[in-house]
Amino acid sequence: MLGRGDHWASITLSAKQPGRWQLTWHDGDGPIGDTLRDTIGEVIVEALRDGYRYDRAVGPLAEMGAVLVQLEQAKLDLARIARIAWTVP
């Protein structure tokens, strides 16, 4: 799961469109929206760009999901550093 304040997001295989991945946003009252992407990496990037951060993983693929989240976060961090480096005289 990914967290941002009192909101959290979950990543699952989509029941709506088999073969795709679903990112579902939640607040204290339950689900508040979702988006579908072709790969788990795409939904992780979507959540990280929206300000969510890795909180905890649950389920049979939890450890793999945690590693994927950390890898995608590292890629975004490297891209941010590269942009800063190119803008500094």
N, C-alpha and C positions, 0 to 999 in steps of 0.2 A: 504494500500500500504506500501511497505517497501522501504527504500531508502539507497543508498550508493553513496555518492558524487553526480555526475550528472547522475547516473543510478538509476532505480527504478524497483521494481518487483510487479506484481499483482498475486493474488491467486483467482482462479475461478474453478467452476466445469468444467471438460473437455468436450469440444464439440467433440474432437477426439475419446475419449473413455468414453462413459457414465458411471457414477458411480465412476469415478476416479477424482482426483484433479489435477489441472495444475498450475504450477508456471511459469510465463512468465516474462523474463527479458526484459527491455526496456532501450534505451538511447535516446538522443535528436532526433534521426531520426525514432524511432519507435521500434517495437519488434525485439530482436536480438537472442532469443532462448527460449526454454521452456523445462520443464521436467514434467513427470507425476508420481504421487504417489497414493497409495490407500487411504490415509487419509489426512485430512487437517493438522493434526499435523506433518505428515512427510514432507509436502511441507514447512511448517513454519520452521521446524528444518533445512531443506536444505537451505533456504534463510538466516537464522541466521548464520549458519556455513560458508556461503559464504560472510559474513560481512555486510549483509543488516540489518537495524534496523527499527523498527516500525515508520512510519511517520504519516499516517492517514488512516482511513478506510472509504470506501464509499459503498453505496448500502444497501439493506434491512437487511443484516446480519452483518453490519459494527461493531456494538457494540460487538457482540459475537466474531467476528474475532479479534478485538482488545484485548479482554480478552485472547483468545487462544494464540496470539502472546506473550503477557506478561507472560503467564504461561510457555510457551516453553522457553522463554528467562531466566526465573527464574530457570528452570530445568538445562539449560546449565551452568548458573552461579554457581549453587550449585555443579554440577559435577566438574567444574573448581576449586572451592574452595576445594573440597574433594581431588582432585589430588594434589594440592599444600600442603595441610595438611599432606598427606602421604609422601611427599618428603622432608619435613622439619625435620631435626634430633631432 
